[in-house]
Amino acid sequence: MKALILTSFLFLWLNTNTYAQGLLDEEAVRKALDTTRAELNLSINFNFGDKDIADQPQPTIAEKLKKAENNLKSKPNNIADLLVLAEDLKDSTKRILVQNKTAAILDSMYDANPNDFDCVLQKAKLLNIKKEYQAAVDWYAKAQNINPKRYEPYEAVGTLNFWFGYYEAAQSIFGQSLEMNPYSIPSLNLHAFSNLMTVVARVSENTNEFPDWDKTYINHVLEKGTPTQKSEAKMLNELMDLTSIFLQSFYNSTLNNIDFDNITLQKLFTLGTATKSRVNELETFFMEKLKQKKRSHQHAVAAHALAFTALLQHDSKKAVKFFRTAIALDKQSAMPYRNLAFYYASLERNLPQAIETMSLKVRELPEAEDYKILASISYKQKNYSAANDYADKGLAIGNLTDLHYLKGILALHKEEYDLATQHLLSTNKDGRELYALGLIAAKQKKWGEFEGYMEAAQAKEYEKASKVLTIYYQKR
């Protein structure tokens, strides 16, 4: 990532609350921020199989905008809704007008009460939206001074540090955020990933010494959190352990001894984030492979890996080019198709391209996993008919639990309860499936079955079941 000077790692929340002054290349920050978010979604967060499909899909940007616009008809000065428009309106002229209007309202509120924490925090958010990062940091500092016990300013500035690549500073700031609110999932996640990045960097400098992870906050949530919070902490704990094993094996090996055929893009991302020189080493290694005259599966592996190194260098066009090269060199290899589709899908606006990519894959060599991805993307698009068709095609090839679950949820939406039950009983019957079966029983007024399924889901620490049962027993 291009070096950025941002008030001595943006700023550290020192006890003295003093800040070093610095300069900021805001255009470079904007580009780095956009590409890094896409990488992180691709490499860490985007995994269809782990999504809780029973939940309605998260609202799209268009839906958020529509909701905010409707709200503003009755409350034209509502800051929360104005901030949605200020960030997400496509028309740059309208977006700037909304930003100016929001700024004027917040300025008036601040003049009336300079100690209004929420007003100051919202001013910082608006400056962040406008990509005036240095000014945003200053206003987050003001908010912290007004109410030192609120965690939100720490979380916001920790996030900025993380996106800009200042992982050690981010880890420190998220630690302070978690001291105030140990159950904040964003802070817990990004504290862990900041820790991951700093550990990787240190390992790359000294292969004989492997630092320990900081699991203080994860262990606290595992002990005292809600079922949902515990589930998130458990995932982070497992990720740290798996990454430790992988990194130790990688840094005690040479590039020529590594089986790159069996390394996923997520592992390559972890492996390459160590240092800039390591990324360049990977690129050089694979470019030499690709230059060899003989075309083989190994060339496709090299092109696939070059797509990954391009992402690490924030060159999305080059990444897509190499993904496509890998596909052209070996049309029956699944991973280049899937990872390119995941990359497109992680950007939200490119969901149709994700569908197109996976459609090419199933024309070459259809596998149940491919149809699961197609069904999941279609569900994300709210194209339920297509999702159902893809799920059927996948189940005709392989008996995947996720496809049965999706079919069950789609049937539940259509009130086809017998069909929904049939598919859900064909799964592993984890918390999400048991919860859905409980919903079906409630729809049919089969209260004994409802209690049984919900209690079974609760026993598997599915938090929604606990909430539903609490309400049910109160009103029974």
N, C-alpha and C positions, 0 to 999 in steps of 0.2 A: 504494500500500500504506500502511495506517495506520502512522504513525511509531512505531518501537519503540526504546526506550533499552536497549541491551544491552551494558554494559561497554565503552563507547567502540568501537562496531562489534563487539560481542561481546568480542573482544580481538585485539590485534596481537601476533604473536610477536616481541617486541623482544629484543635481546641481553641486556637487563637482566632479562627475564622478570618484569616488573611489570605489574599489571593495574589499570586504573581501575575504581572501583566504580560501579554504576549500578542502575537499577530496571528491572523487566521486567513488561510487561502480558502474562501468559502465555496468557490466553484469546485475545487478539488474535493472538499468535504462532501459536497452534494453528490458528485459522481461516485465517490468511495462508498457513501452511505447507501445509495441505491443498489449498487452491485453487491455489496456485502450482505445486505438484507436478503437478496435473492439467493446467494450462496448458502446462507445459514438455513433458510427455509428448505433448500434442496438437501443439504447434507445432514441436518439434525432433526428438523421438525416435520418434514413431509413424509408420512408413512401411512398409506391408506389403510393397511391392515389393522393399525392400532386405533383408528378413529372410532368414536362411539356413534355409529350410524343412527342409533335410536334418537339421538339429538337432532333437532332440525338443523340444517346447515346454517353456518354463521351468515349473517346478512352480508350481501355484496356491497360494494361501494355505492352502486346505484340505489340500492334499497336504503342505505344509511342516509344518502342525500335526500331521497324522497321523504323519509320520515322526518328529517330535520326541517325540510321546507314546509311540510304540513304543520309541524309544531310552531314554526315561526309565524304562521298566519294568525294564531291566537296570542302568541307571546313573541313579538318581533325583536325583542332585545335579550332573548335568552342566550346567554353566553355559550353554554354547552353546544347548542345547535348551531350557533354562528361559527364556532370553531370547526365543526364538521364541514361546513361549506367552505370555510377559509382554507381548509387543507385539501379537500377532494374535488371541488368544482373543476371540470375540465377546461371551461372557458377561462383563459387567463385574465381577461379584462374583468369579468364578473368576480373571479376569485379575489383579485386585488381590491375591488370595490368592497367586498365583504370583509376582507382583512382590515381595510381602512375604517370601515364602520365599527368593527369589533374593537379596534385600537382606540377609537374615540370614546366608546362607551366605557372601556376599562380605564382610560385616562381620567374620565369624569369620576368614576367610582373611587379611583386612587386619590384624586384630589380631595374628595369628601372624607376619605378615611385611609391614610397611608398605612395603617396597621391591619388592614383587612387581608388576612392570610390568603383566602380563596381568590381575591382579586389579583394579588401579586403573583400567585401561582399560575393563574390563567394568563396573565401578561407574559410570563415566562414561556408558557405553552405556545402562545401566539407567535412570539419571537422565534421559537424553535420551528414552528410551521413555516415561517417566512425565511428560514435558513439563516437567520441572524444569530448564529450559535453563541458568539461571545457575549452578546447582550442578553441572550437567554440565560446563560450561566450566571451572569450578574444578578438577574431577577430571581433565579432560583436561590441564590445566596441570600437575597433580601427576605424571601419567604422563610428560609431556614432561621434567619435571625428573629423574625417575628414570632415563630413558634418552633423552637428547637426540638420539640417532642414529636413533630410530624415527620413521617418517613418519606413522603412523596418527593420532596426536593432531592433527597439523596438518591432515590430510585431513578429519577429523571436524569440526573447528571451521571450516575453510574452507567445508565443506558447509552448516553452520548459517548462516554469513554470507551464502552465496549464496541460500539459501531465503528469508532475511529481507530480501533486496534490497540488502545492503551489498556491492555488486559490487567496488568498488575494494579494500576490505579483503580480500574473498575472493580476489581475484586475487593479492594480496601473499602471503597464507597458502598458497595452492596452489603458488605459486612456491617457497616454502621446502619444501613437501612433495615437490615434484619435484626439488629439489636432492638430497634423500636417496634418492628412488626415482623416477628419471626415466621409468620404464616403467609407472607406475600409471595405468591407463586412466581411472578416475574422476577423479583429480586432473588429468590431461591434458585431459579433456573440460570439466570445470568451470572450469579455469583459462582455457580458450579462451572459454567462454561468459561468464565474468565479464569478460574483456577486451572481448568483443562489447558487453556492456551499458555499460561505461564509455566505450567509443568512441562509441556511439550518443548517450549523454548529452552528451559533449563536442561532438559535431557539432551537436547541437540548439542549443547555446549559441553556436556560432561557425561559420557555414556557409562561411566563407572559409578555414578551416584544418581539414584532415582528418588526425587522428592516425594513426600507423602501428600495426599490430598487433604484439603481442609473440609472435613465432613461434620464440623461442629453443628452447623445449622440444619443439615440434612438429618443428623441423628436426633436433634431436638424434635423435628417434625415427625420423624418415624415413631418417636415415643409419645408425643402429645397432640399430634395433629388430627384433623378429621380424616375419615377414610379416603376422600379425594386427595387431600394434602399428602397423606401417607403414600398413596399410590404414586404421586409425582415424585416424592422423595425417594421411594424405592427404585423408580426408573433411573433417577440421577445417580443413585448409589451403584446400581448395576453398570451403568455407562462408565463410571469412573473405574470400576474394577476391570471391565473388559478392555478399556483403553490402556490401562496399566499393563496388562498382559501383552497387548498388541505392540505397544511402544517399546517395551523391553525386548521383545523378540526382533522388532525392526531395527532398533539402533545397535543391536549386537550382530547385525547381518550386513551384507553389502547388497547393492541394488541387483547385481547379477544373480544372487542366490534367492531372491524373493519370487514367489509364485504369483505373478501379477494377474494371472487368469482368474484366481479365486479371491482377489481383493475387491471389495465393493467400493463404490464411489465414496461412501461415508468414511471408510477406513483410509482411502487415499487422501481425503480431505484432512483427516487427523494427522496422517503421516507427513503431509506437506506443509502444515501450518507452522512447523518448527521455526524455520528462519527463511528469509528471502533467498539465501544462498542454497538452501535445501530444495526450494521450489525450482530454482534455476538448474540445479543438478538433475532433478527429475526431468525437466524439459529437455535438457541436452541428451540425457540417456535415451529418452523415447524418440527424439528426433533422429538420432543415429539409427535406431531400429527401423523407423519408417522410411529412411533413405535407401535401405537395402533393396536391391532390384527384385528379388524374389517376393512375390505376394503370398501371404499366408495368414492364418488365424493370428499369429503373433503380431503381424502388422496392424490388424484390427485392434488388438489389445493395446498396442502402442498409441494408436490414434485416439482410443478411448481415454487413455491416461493423459494424453496431451489436452484433451477437452477439459479434464480436471485441472491441470496446471494453468490453463487459460482462465478458468474461473478464479483460481487463487490470485492471478495477476489482474483480476477485474476486467477481463476482456471477454465480454459475453458473446460478441460476434465470432471471435476466434473459437470459443468453446463450442458454439453451435456448429461451426464449420467442421471441427474435429469429431464431434458426435456423429455428424452425417457421413464423414469419411469412414469412421469405424463401421457404420451400418453398411456402407457401400462395399467395404472390403470383406465383410462377413455378414450376409443378410440373415443368417439363421441364429446369430448370437443374440441372446435376449437382453443382456444388460445395457448395451448402448441405446437401444430403443427405450427401455424403461427409464433409464436415467435422464435421457433427453425429455421424455414425457414428464417426469417428475420436475425437471427444471422449468419447463413451460407452465406446468400446473402451479408451481410455487409462486409464479408471478401473477396469478389470478386472471389477468386480462388475456393470457395466452392459453386458456383452457381449450379452445377449438384446435389449436396446434398440437396440444397434448393428445387429444382424441385422434387427430390425423396421424400422428407418429405411431400410436399404438395400433391403429388400423392397418398401417403398413406391416407391422410386426405380425399380426394375426393372418395376414394374407400370405406371408412367407412360411410361418410355422406357428399355428395357433396353440396356445397353452392356457390352462385354466387360470393361471396367475395373471396372464395378459387380459383376459376378460374381466377378472376381478378389478384390475386397474381401470379398464374402460367403464365398468359399471360404477365404480366409485367416483370417477370424474363426472360422469353423467349425473349421478346423484348430487354432486356438488353444484352442478349447473341447474339442478331442479328439473332435469329432463327424466322424469321417472319412468316413462315408457321405454326410453332407450336403455336406462339402467336395468330394467326388468329383462329386456331382450338379451343384453350382454350377460346378465347373471345366468339366464337359461343356457346360453351357449357355453359358458364356463362350466356349469354343472354337468353338461353333456360330456365334458372331457374329464373333469376331476371333481371329487366330492369335497370341496373346500368349505370349511365352517363359515368363513366370512361371506361367501356367496349365499349360503342358506340363511344366514342372519339378515343380509340385505333383502332377500326375497321375503322373509318373514315380516320385516318392517314395511316393505312396499305393500304387502297384502294387508297389514294392519291399517295402513292409511286408507285403503280401499274398503275397509270393514269386512274383508274376507277372512273371518276369524279362524275357520277350520284350516284353511290353507296356511295362514300365518303360523298357527300352532304346529302344524306338520313340519314346516321348515325350521322353526325355532327348536323343536325337539330333536332335530337332526344335527344340532351344533354341540359344542362342548359344554353347553349350559353354564357359562360363567355368569357373573353378575348382570351384565347387560341383557343377556338372553332371558334370564329368570325374571328380570324387571319387566321386559316386554311381555312375557307370558302372564305376569301379574296384571298388566294393563288390559290384556285381552280378557282375562277372567273378570275384571271389574266391568268392562264394557258389556259383558254377558250376565252381570250380576251374580256371578258364581263366587260368593264372598269367602267361602272356605278355601277354594283354590287360590283366590287372590292373596289371602293371608299366608298360605303355604309358600307360594312363589316369592312374595315380597320378603318374607322372613329368611328364605334361602338366599335371596340376593343380598339381604342385609348381612347375613353370616359371611358372605364373600366380600364384605366391606364396600358394597356398592351404595354410595352415599344417597343417591336419589331415592332408593328404596327406604332408607331410614327416615327421610323427610316425609315420604308418602305415608308410611306406617304411623308416624307420630300424629299427623293430621287425621288419619283414619280412626285411630284409637280415641282421639279427643272428641270426635264427632259421633262415634258409634253409639 
